[in-house]
Amino acid sequence: MKPRLVAIVDHDAVVAMMLDEALSDEGYRTRVFAIDDDLLDQLRACRPDAIIMDIVIAGGAAEWRILEA
């Protein structure tokens, strides 16, 4: 069975890297995404099994809309 894909979305590169390493060590496939205008399209294209996202970001309402989509 193919490992589950976890998308990591965080404005802090260090936090994203730590999550990436920890999840990879546990056998998950990961992709780290930048918070930009194309984020929703990128998430739809890769169809992750789970998303870890920092929603306490400047302009947090946009991040909630992404999670609702």
N, CA, C and O atoms as a GROMACS GRO file, in nm:
protein
  276
    1MET      N    1   0.083  -0.118   0.000
    1MET     CA    2   0.000   0.000   0.000
    1MET      C    3   0.088   0.125   0.000
    1MET      O    4   0.185   0.134   0.074
    2LYS      N    5   0.052   0.218  -0.083
    2LYS     CA    6   0.127   0.342  -0.095
    2LYS      C    7   0.110   0.427   0.031
    2LYS      O    8  -0.002   0.442   0.081
    3PRO      N    9   0.221   0.484   0.083
    3PRO     CA   10   0.210   0.568   0.202
    3PRO      C   11   0.116   0.687   0.180
    3PRO      O   12   0.109   0.740   0.069
    4ARG      N   13   0.046   0.727   0.283
    4ARG     CA   14  -0.046   0.840   0.277
    4ARG      C   15   0.032   0.970   0.255
    4ARG      O   16   0.143   0.988   0.304
    5LEU      N   17  -0.031   1.062   0.179
    5LEU     CA   18   0.030   1.191   0.149
    5LEU      C   19  -0.025   1.297   0.244
    5LEU      O   20  -0.147   1.315   0.255
    6VAL      N   21   0.065   1.366   0.312
    6VAL     CA   22   0.027   1.475   0.402
    6VAL      C   23   0.082   1.605   0.345
    6VAL      O   24   0.202   1.618   0.320
    7ALA      N   25  -0.007   1.702   0.325
    7ALA     CA   26   0.033   1.835   0.281
    7ALA      C   27   0.061   1.921   0.404
    7ALA      O   28  -0.017   1.923   0.499
    8ILE      N   29   0.172   1.991   0.400
    8ILE     CA   30   0.212   2.078   0.511
    8ILE      C   31   0.210   2.221   0.459
    8ILE      O   32   0.279   2.254   0.362
    9VAL      N   33   0.131   2.307   0.525
    9VAL     CA   34   0.120   2.447   0.486
    9VAL      C   35   0.151   2.532   0.608
    9VAL      O   36   0.073   2.534   0.704
   10ASP      N   37   0.264   2.600   0.606
   10ASP     CA   38   0.303   2.683   0.720
   10ASP      C   39   0.390   2.797   0.670
   10ASP      O   40   0.474   2.778   0.582
   11HIS      N   41   0.370   2.914   0.728
   11HIS     CA   42   0.451   3.030   0.688
   11HIS      C   43   0.592   3.024   0.745
   11HIS      O   44   0.681   3.094   0.698
   12ASP      N   45   0.612   2.940   0.845
   12ASP     CA   46   0.742   2.928   0.911
   12ASP      C   47   0.816   2.808   0.852
   12ASP      O   48   0.776   2.693   0.872
   13ALA      N   49   0.922   2.835   0.779
   13ALA     CA   50   0.996   2.728   0.710
   13ALA      C   51   1.054   2.626   0.808
   13ALA      O   52   1.062   2.507   0.776
   14VAL      N   53   1.095   2.670   0.926
   14VAL     CA   54   1.153   2.578   1.024
   14VAL      C   55   1.046   2.481   1.074
   14VAL      O   56   1.072   2.361   1.086
   15VAL      N   57   0.927   2.532   1.105
   15VAL     CA   58   0.818   2.446   1.150
   15VAL      C   59   0.781   2.347   1.040
   15VAL      O   60   0.762   2.228   1.066
   16ALA      N   61   0.771   2.395   0.916
   16ALA     CA   62   0.737   2.308   0.804
   16ALA      C   63   0.842   2.197   0.788
   16ALA      O   64   0.807   2.082   0.764
   17MET      N   65   0.969   2.232   0.803
   17MET     CA   66   1.077   2.134   0.790
   17MET      C   67   1.069   2.030   0.902
   17MET      O   68   1.088   1.910   0.877
   18MET      N   69   1.040   2.074   1.025
   18MET     CA   70   1.030   1.980   1.137
   18MET      C   71   0.914   1.884   1.117
   18MET      O   72   0.927   1.764   1.142
   19LEU      N   73   0.799   1.936   1.073
   19LEU     CA   74   0.685   1.849   1.045
   19LEU      C   75   0.716   1.751   0.932
   19LEU      O   76   0.682   1.633   0.940
   20ASP      N   77   0.781   1.801   0.829
   20ASP     CA   78   0.819   1.718   0.715
   20ASP      C   79   0.908   1.602   0.760
   20ASP      O   80   0.883   1.487   0.723
   21GLU      N   81   1.009   1.632   0.838
   21GLU     CA   82   1.101   1.528   0.886
   21GLU      C   83   1.031   1.428   0.977
   21GLU      O   84   1.049   1.307   0.962
   22ALA      N   85   0.949   1.478   1.070
   22ALA     CA   86   0.882   1.389   1.165
   22ALA      C   87   0.785   1.296   1.094
   22ALA      O   88   0.781   1.176   1.123
   23LEU      N   89   0.707   1.349   1.002
   23LEU     CA   90   0.611   1.266   0.930
   23LEU      C   91   0.680   1.168   0.835
   23LEU      O   92   0.637   1.053   0.822
   24SER      N   93   0.785   1.213   0.771
   24SER     CA   94   0.862   1.124   0.682
   24SER      C   95   0.922   1.009   0.761
   24SER      O   96   0.923   0.895   0.715
   25ASP      N   97   0.974   1.039   0.880
   25ASP     CA   98   1.030   0.935   0.965
   25ASP      C   99   0.926   0.830   1.005
   25ASP      O  100   0.960   0.715   1.031
   26GLU      N  101   0.799   0.871   1.009
   26GLU     CA  102   0.690   0.779   1.045
   26GLU      C  103   0.633   0.707   0.923
   26GLU      O  104   0.538   0.629   0.936
   27GLY      N  105   0.689   0.733   0.805
   27GLY     CA  106   0.648   0.660   0.686
   27GLY      C  107   0.549   0.730   0.596
   27GLY      O  108   0.501   0.672   0.498
   28TYR      N  109   0.516   0.856   0.627
   28TYR     CA  110   0.425   0.932   0.540
   28TYR      C  111   0.501   0.998   0.427
   28TYR      O  112   0.618   1.034   0.441
   29ARG      N  113   0.433   1.015   0.314
   29ARG     CA  114   0.485   1.100   0.208
   29ARG      C  115   0.440   1.242   0.243
   29ARG      O  116   0.329   1.261   0.292
   30THR      N  117   0.523   1.340   0.218
   30THR     CA  118   0.487   1.477   0.251
   30THR      C  119   0.517   1.570   0.135
   30THR      O  120   0.604   1.545   0.052
   31ARG      N  121   0.442   1.679   0.133
   31ARG     CA  122   0.470   1.791   0.043
   31ARG      C  123   0.450   1.918   0.121
   31ARG      O  124   0.349   1.936   0.190
   32VAL      N  125   0.546   2.007   0.112
   32VAL     CA  126   0.539   2.136   0.180
   32VAL      C  127   0.496   2.240   0.079
   32VAL      O  128   0.550   2.248  -0.032
   33PHE      N  129   0.397   2.321   0.118
   33PHE     CA  130   0.343   2.423   0.030
   33PHE      C  131   0.363   2.562   0.089
   33PHE      O  132   0.355   2.582   0.210
   34ALA      N  133   0.389   2.657   0.000
   34ALA     CA  134   0.394   2.798   0.039
   34ALA      C  135   0.252   2.852   0.042
   34ALA      O  136   0.164   2.804  -0.029
   35ILE      N  137   0.232   2.952   0.124
   35ILE     CA  138   0.102   3.016   0.131
   35ILE      C  139   0.102   3.126   0.025
   35ILE      O  140   0.160   3.233   0.043
   36ASP      N  141   0.034   3.097  -0.085
   36ASP     CA  142   0.026   3.195  -0.192
   36ASP      C  143  -0.108   3.181  -0.264
   36ASP      O  144  -0.192   3.100  -0.225
   37ASP      N  145  -0.126   3.259  -0.367
   37ASP     CA  146  -0.254   3.262  -0.438
   37ASP      C  147  -0.289   3.130  -0.505
   37ASP      O  148  -0.406   3.102  -0.530
   38ASP      N  149  -0.189   3.047  -0.535
   38ASP     CA  150  -0.213   2.921  -0.605
   38ASP      C  151  -0.230   2.802  -0.510
   38ASP      O  152  -0.243   2.688  -0.556
   39LEU      N  153  -0.231   2.827  -0.381
   39LEU     CA  154  -0.233   2.718  -0.283
   39LEU      C  155  -0.351   2.624  -0.304
   39LEU      O  156  -0.332   2.502  -0.308
   40LEU      N  157  -0.469   2.676  -0.317
   40LEU     CA  158  -0.587   2.589  -0.330
   40LEU      C  159  -0.576   2.502  -0.455
   40LEU      O  160  -0.607   2.384  -0.451
   41ASP      N  161  -0.533   2.560  -0.567
   41ASP     CA  162  -0.516   2.482  -0.690
   41ASP      C  163  -0.410   2.374  -0.672
   41ASP      O  164  -0.428   2.262  -0.721
   42GLN      N  165  -0.302   2.406  -0.604
   42GLN     CA  166  -0.196   2.308  -0.580
   42GLN      C  167  -0.245   2.193  -0.492
   42GLN      O  168  -0.213   2.077  -0.518
   43LEU      N  169  -0.322   2.225  -0.389
   43LEU     CA  170  -0.376   2.120  -0.302
   43LEU      C  171  -0.474   2.032  -0.377
   43LEU      O  172  -0.474   1.910  -0.360
   44ARG      N  173  -0.557   2.092  -0.458
   44ARG     CA  174  -0.652   2.012  -0.538
   44ARG      C  175  -0.578   1.921  -0.636
   44ARG      O  176  -0.622   1.808  -0.660
   45ALA      N  177  -0.469   1.968  -0.691
   45ALA     CA  178  -0.394   1.890  -0.790
   45ALA      C  179  -0.326   1.769  -0.725
   45ALA      O  180  -0.321   1.662  -0.786
   46CYS      N  181  -0.273   1.784  -0.605
   46CYS     CA  182  -0.199   1.672  -0.544
   46CYS      C  183  -0.289   1.582  -0.460
   46CYS      O  184  -0.250   1.470  -0.427
   47ARG      N  185  -0.409   1.627  -0.426
   47ARG     CA  186  -0.509   1.548  -0.353
   47ARG      C  187  -0.450   1.477  -0.231
   47ARG      O  188  -0.448   1.354  -0.226
   48PRO      N  189  -0.403   1.554  -0.132
   48PRO     CA  190  -0.345   1.490  -0.014
   48PRO      C  191  -0.450   1.417   0.069
   48PRO      O  192  -0.569   1.449   0.063
   49ASP      N  193  -0.405   1.319   0.145
   49ASP     CA  194  -0.493   1.246   0.236
   49ASP      C  195  -0.522   1.329   0.361
   49ASP      O  196  -0.627   1.313   0.423
   50ALA      N  197  -0.428   1.417   0.397
   50ALA     CA  198  -0.445   1.504   0.514
   50ALA      C  199  -0.370   1.634   0.488
   50ALA      O  200  -0.274   1.639   0.411
   51ILE      N  201  -0.416   1.739   0.556
   51ILE     CA  202  -0.350   1.870   0.546
   51ILE      C  203  -0.320   1.919   0.687
   51ILE      O  204  -0.408   1.921   0.773
   52ILE      N  205  -0.196   1.957   0.710
   52ILE     CA  206  -0.158   2.024   0.833
   52ILE      C  207  -0.131   2.168   0.794
   52ILE      O  208  -0.042   2.197   0.714
   53MET      N  209  -0.210   2.260   0.852
   53MET     CA  210  -0.202   2.399   0.809
   53MET      C  211  -0.204   2.492   0.929
   53MET      O  212  -0.286   2.478   1.020
   54ASP      N  213  -0.114   2.588   0.927
   54ASP     CA  214  -0.112   2.694   1.028
   54ASP      C  215  -0.221   2.793   0.991
   54ASP      O  216  -0.209   2.866   0.892
   55ILE      N  217  -0.328   2.796   1.070
   55ILE     CA  218  -0.436   2.889   1.037
   55ILE      C  219  -0.424   3.021   1.112
   55ILE      O  220  -0.502   3.113   1.089
   56VAL      N  221  -0.326   3.030   1.201
   56VAL     CA  222  -0.303   3.156   1.272
   56VAL      C  223  -0.194   3.231   1.197
   56VAL      O  224  -0.080   3.243   1.244
   57ILE      N  225  -0.231   3.280   1.082
   57ILE     CA  226  -0.141   3.351   0.992
   57ILE      C  227  -0.205   3.486   0.966
   57ILE      O  228  -0.327   3.498   0.971
   58ALA      N  229  -0.125   3.584   0.938
   58ALA     CA  230  -0.182   3.715   0.901
   58ALA      C  231  -0.283   3.693   0.790
   58ALA      O  232  -0.251   3.630   0.688
   59GLY      N  233  -0.402   3.744   0.807
   59GLY     CA  234  -0.507   3.722   0.708
   59GLY      C  235  -0.568   3.584   0.722
   59GLY      O  236  -0.608   3.525   0.621
   60GLY      N  237  -0.578   3.532   0.841
   60GLY     CA  238  -0.624   3.396   0.868
   60GLY      C  239  -0.755   3.357   0.804
   60GLY      O  240  -0.780   3.238   0.786
   61ALA      N  241  -0.841   3.453   0.770
   61ALA     CA  242  -0.970   3.419   0.708
   61ALA      C  243  -0.949   3.344   0.577
   61ALA      O  244  -1.027   3.254   0.545
   62ALA      N  245  -0.847   3.377   0.502
   62ALA     CA  246  -0.820   3.309   0.375
   62ALA      C  247  -0.787   3.162   0.399
   62ALA      O  248  -0.828   3.076   0.322
   63GLU      N  249  -0.713   3.133   0.506
   63GLU     CA  250  -0.677   2.995   0.535
   63GLU      C  251  -0.801   2.913   0.573
   63GLU      O  252  -0.812   2.796   0.535
   64TRP      N  253  -0.895   2.973   0.646
   64TRP     CA  254  -1.020   2.903   0.677
   64TRP      C  255  -1.097   2.871   0.550
   64TRP      O  256  -1.153   2.763   0.537
   65ARG      N  257  -1.099   2.965   0.456
   65ARG     CA  258  -1.170   2.941   0.330
   65ARG      C  259  -1.106   2.825   0.252
   65ARG      O  260  -1.177   2.747   0.188
   66ILE      N  261  -0.975   2.812   0.258
   66ILE     CA  262  -0.907   2.702   0.191
   66ILE      C  263  -0.948   2.570   0.254
   66ILE      O  264  -0.975   2.473   0.183
   67LEU      N  265  -0.954   2.564   0.386
   67LEU     CA  266  -0.992   2.441   0.452
   67LEU      C  267  -1.138   2.404   0.427
   67LEU      O  268  -1.172   2.286   0.424
   68GLU      N  269  -1.223   2.504   0.408
   68GLU     CA  270  -1.363   2.478   0.378
   68GLU      C  271  -1.384   2.428   0.237
   68GLU      O  272  -1.484   2.361   0.209
   69ALA      N  273  -1.291   2.459   0.147
   69ALA     CA  274  -1.305   2.420   0.006
   69ALA      C  275  -1.280   2.277  -0.007
   69ALA      O  276  -1.286   2.223  -0.118
   0.00000   0.00000   0.00000
